Amino acid sequence: MQVGLNILGAENLYAGRIRPVLDVAAAADRAGVDMISTGDHLGFNAAAHAERVRTHGFPFPIEHDWYEPMSLLASVAAVTERVLLNVSVLIATIRPPVLLAKQIATLDRLSEGRAAIGMGVGWQEAEYTATNMPFDARFGRLEDTVRACRELWTDAPTDFQGREFSFEDFHARPLPVQGRVPVIFGFGPSRRNFDRIARVADGWTVNPADMQTFADSVTLLRDTFEAHGRDPRTAIVQVSVGPERRDDGTVDLDATAEKALAWHAAGATVVVFRPATFCATGEEVPELIDWAVGLKAVGRTLVG
């Protein structure tokens, strides 16, 4: 089992300052955390945001700061040595594919091979309108985007012909360090979506709303990998784990550990914790890091 920290919103534990968040990432790296993650939105239409809060309990106020994830992860890369660098999830289809491939390849080179990017299509049409990207057929566009990125990450020059974009004899450097940069799709669990993952991606990052069917979904994902001729044991399954709380509202780390280990036993390969939801102040973050790293040994015992 790998453990990760999602630093989205962690600056709020430090009076809005981002530099201490980089110090947290460096401390997590030294302690044995496996992944540093963040989230992605370019912006919000106010009415769409309010509707998302009403219908889905979207937990972020419209005033929340959303640092551009590739830029933030490049800063994390500079202060860490071993953690994977992850977005959960990058709205890939509001970005030009060639630019996206360049950003990820650059991050992978800056970090000496540590990029592991979650991708999805988002939920807000306003982000597509604002970036002049088509909202329709975005799932197919995501597959084309990943295929184009893999071409650009493999060789230069290269060619690609997609449904909406193409390039020919195109030189794009640097190439990433990794022969295959991991791409993890943030989709709802279905055979069609798992087919998409098995065709072009490397794993699944799970929406908390889909955890009720988690064990069955992991079985379906692995079966789909096998049907596509891929080793089902290589499928990444990334789960975000929120804090369990006592009746008085305080965080119960023991109960949270039980939940995280249960997800691991059911098939999660990476469990991710967000300090902004666990901690009231920055002083509490080191304890969270030590607790998360300690779970790895327990997870190994369960598997063994």
C-alpha positions in Angstrom: 0.0 0.0 0.0 1.2 3.5 -0.9 0.1 6.6 1.0 -0.3 10.1 -0.3 -1.0 13.6 0.9 -3.3 15.9 -1.1 -2.0 19.4 -0.4 -5.0 21.1 -2.0 -6.0 23.9 0.4 -3.2 23.2 2.9 -2.2 26.8 2.7 -5.2 27.6 4.8 -3.5 25.9 7.7 -0.7 28.5 7.3 -2.7 31.8 7.0 -2.9 31.4 3.2 0.9 31.1 2.7 2.0 28.6 0.2 5.7 28.3 1.1 4.9 26.2 4.3 3.0 23.8 2.1 6.2 23.1 0.2 7.9 22.5 3.5 5.2 20.0 4.3 5.8 18.2 1.0 9.5 18.0 1.8 8.9 16.7 5.3 6.4 14.1 3.9 9.0 13.0 1.3 11.6 12.5 4.0 9.2 10.6 6.3 8.2 8.0 3.7 5.0 9.3 2.1 4.8 8.0 -1.4 2.8 10.6 -3.3 2.0 14.3 -3.2 -1.2 15.2 -4.9 -3.3 18.3 -5.6 -6.5 19.2 -7.4 -7.5 21.2 -10.5 -10.0 23.8 -11.6 -9.3 26.8 -13.8 -12.2 28.7 -12.5 -16.0 28.7 -11.9 -19.2 30.1 -13.2 -21.0 31.3 -10.1 -24.3 29.7 -10.9 -22.6 26.4 -11.9 -20.6 26.4 -8.6 -23.7 27.1 -6.5 -25.6 24.2 -8.3 -22.7 21.8 -7.6 -22.7 22.8 -4.0 -26.4 22.2 -3.8 -26.5 18.9 -5.7 -23.2 17.3 -4.8 -22.1 19.0 -1.6 -19.0 20.5 -3.4 -16.8 21.3 -0.4 -14.9 24.3 -1.8 -16.2 27.9 -1.6 -16.0 29.9 -4.8 -13.3 32.1 -3.1 -11.0 29.1 -2.7 -7.6 29.4 -4.3 -6.8 26.8 -6.9 -3.1 26.9 -7.7 -2.3 25.7 -11.3 -1.4 22.1 -10.5 1.5 21.6 -12.9 3.2 24.7 -11.6 2.6 23.8 -8.0 4.0 20.3 -8.6 7.1 21.7 -10.3 7.7 23.6 -7.0 7.2 20.4 -5.0 9.6 18.5 -7.3 12.3 21.1 -6.5 12.1 20.3 -2.7 11.5 16.5 -2.8 13.5 13.5 -4.0 11.3 10.4 -4.1 7.5 11.2 -3.9 5.3 10.7 -6.9 3.7 13.9 -8.2 0.0 13.6 -8.9 -3.1 15.6 -9.8 -6.4 14.2 -8.7 -7.7 14.9 -11.2 -6.4 17.2 -14.0 -9.2 18.3 -16.3 -7.1 17.3 -19.3 -9.7 18.1 -22.0 -9.7 21.9 -21.3 -6.0 22.0 -22.2 -4.4 21.7 -25.7 -2.9 18.2 -25.9 0.5 19.3 -27.2 0.8 21.8 -24.4 -0.3 19.2 -21.8 2.2 16.7 -23.1 4.9 19.3 -22.8 3.9 20.2 -19.2 3.9 16.6 -18.0 7.1 15.7 -19.8 8.8 18.8 -18.2 7.5 17.8 -14.7 8.8 14.3 -15.2 12.2 15.5 -16.2 12.4 18.1 -13.4 11.5 15.4 -10.9 13.7 12.7 -12.5 10.8 10.4 -13.4 8.1 11.0 -10.7 5.1 12.3 -12.6 1.9 10.2 -12.1 -1.0 12.2 -13.4 -4.7 11.7 -12.7 -6.9 12.9 -15.6 -10.6 13.5 -16.1 -13.1 15.6 -18.0 -14.6 17.6 -15.2 -18.2 18.5 -14.7 -18.4 22.2 -15.5 -19.2 23.3 -19.0 -18.2 26.9 -18.2 -14.5 25.8 -18.0 -14.8 24.5 -21.6 -16.4 27.7 -22.8 -13.8 29.9 -21.2 -11.0 27.9 -22.8 -12.7 27.6 -26.2 -12.7 23.8 -25.9 -15.6 21.6 -27.0 -17.7 20.1 -24.1 -19.4 17.5 -26.3 -17.5 14.2 -26.9 -15.0 15.1 -24.2 -14.6 11.4 -23.1 -13.4 10.5 -26.6 -11.2 13.6 -26.7 -9.6 12.5 -23.4 -8.6 9.2 -25.0 -7.2 11.0 -28.0 -5.4 13.4 -25.7 -3.6 10.5 -23.8 -2.7 8.8 -27.1 -1.3 12.0 -28.4 0.7 12.6 -25.2 2.1 9.1 -25.4 3.2 9.6 -29.0 4.9 12.9 -27.9 6.5 11.3 -24.9 7.9 8.4 -26.9 9.8 9.9 -29.8 10.6 13.0 -31.7 9.6 13.7 -34.4 6.3 11.9 -34.3 2.9 11.9 -36.0 -0.7 11.8 -34.6 -4.1 11.9 -36.2 -7.0 12.3 -33.9 -10.6 13.3 -34.4 -10.2 16.9 -33.5 -6.4 17.6 -33.6 -3.4 16.2 -35.3 0.3 16.8 -35.9 2.9 15.5 -38.3 6.7 15.3 -38.2 6.4 17.1 -34.9 9.5 17.6 -32.6 8.6 18.1 -28.9 11.3 17.9 -26.3 12.2 17.1 -23.6 10.9 13.5 -23.5 10.0 12.3 -20.1 12.3 10.1 -18.0 9.8 7.4 -17.6 9.1 5.1 -20.6 5.4 5.2 -19.7 4.2 8.1 -17.5 1.4 6.7 -15.4 -2.0 8.1 -16.3 -4.9 7.5 -13.9 -8.4 8.3 -15.0 -11.0 9.8 -12.6 -14.2 8.2 -14.0 -17.3 6.6 -12.5 -17.1 2.8 -12.3 -18.6 1.1 -15.4 -17.4 -1.4 -18.0 -17.3 1.3 -20.6 -15.1 3.6 -18.5 -12.9 0.8 -17.4 -12.5 -0.2 -21.1 -11.2 3.4 -21.6 -8.7 3.0 -18.7 -7.5 -0.4 -20.0 -7.1 1.0 -23.5 -5.0 4.0 -22.8 -4.5 4.6 -19.1 -2.9 2.8 -16.1 -5.4 3.0 -13.3 -8.5 4.5 -11.6 -8.8 7.3 -9.1 -12.1 6.8 -7.3 -14.8 9.4 -6.5 -15.9 9.1 -2.9 -19.5 8.8 -4.1 -18.6 5.5 -5.8 -17.1 3.7 -2.7 -20.3 1.7 -1.9 -19.6 -0.6 -4.9 -15.8 -0.4 -4.5 -14.8 -4.0 -4.2 -17.0 -5.1 -7.1 -15.6 -2.2 -9.2 -12.0 -3.2 -8.5 -12.8 -6.7 -9.6 -14.4 -5.4 -12.8 -11.4 -3.1 -13.4 -8.9 -6.0 -13.1 -11.0 -8.2 -15.3 -11.1 -5.5 -17.9 -7.3 -5.2 -17.8 -7.0 -8.9 -18.3 -9.5 -8.8 -21.2 -7.2 -6.2 -22.9 -4.2 -8.4 -22.4 -2.8 -6.4 -19.5 -1.6 -7.7 -16.1 -4.5 -6.9 -13.7 -2.0 -6.6 -10.9 -0.6 -3.5 -12.5 -3.8 -1.5 -12.3 -3.4 1.5 -10.0 -6.4 2.2 -7.7 -6.2 5.5 -5.9 -8.7 6.3 -3.1 -9.0 9.6 -1.1 -9.8 8.9 2.5 -11.6 11.5 4.6 -11.4 11.7 8.4 -13.7 9.7 10.7 -14.9 11.9 13.5 -16.0 11.3 17.1 -19.3 12.7 18.4 -17.5 15.8 19.6 -16.2 16.5 16.0 -12.5 15.6 16.7 -10.7 13.4 14.2 -10.6 9.7 15.2 -7.3 8.5 13.6 -7.9 4.9 14.7 -11.3 4.7 13.0 -9.9 6.4 9.9 -7.1 3.8 9.8 -9.6 1.0 9.9 -11.4 2.5 7.0 -8.3 3.1 4.9 -7.0 -0.4 5.6 -10.4 -1.8 4.6 -10.2 0.0 1.3 -6.7 -1.3 0.8 -7.9 -4.9 1.5 -10.6 -4.3 -1.1 -8.2 -3.3 -3.7 -6.9 0.2 -3.2 -3.2 0.5 -4.1 -2.9 4.2 -3.0 -4.7 5.9 -0.2 -4.6 9.7 0.0 -5.2 12.0 2.9 -5.8 15.7 2.7 -4.3 17.7 5.6 -6.8 20.5 5.1 -9.6 18.2 6.2 -7.7 16.4 9.0 -5.9 19.3 10.7 -7.1 22.6 12.3 -3.6 24.1 12.3 -0.2 23.5 10.6 1.2 22.2 13.9 -1.0 19.1 13.5 0.4 18.1 10.1 3.6 16.3 11.3 1.4 13.9 13.4 -0.8 13.2 10.3 2.3 12.4 8.2 3.7 10.0 10.8 0.3 8.3 11.2 -0.1 7.9 7.4 3.4 6.5 7.0 2.7 4.1 9.9 -0.3 2.7 8.0 2.0 1.3 5.3 3.5 -1.3 7.7 0.1 -2.4 8.8 -1.0 -2.7 5.2 2.0 -4.9 4.4 1.1 -7.1 7.3 -2.5 -7.5 6.1 -1.3 -8.4 2.6 1.3 -10.8 3.9 
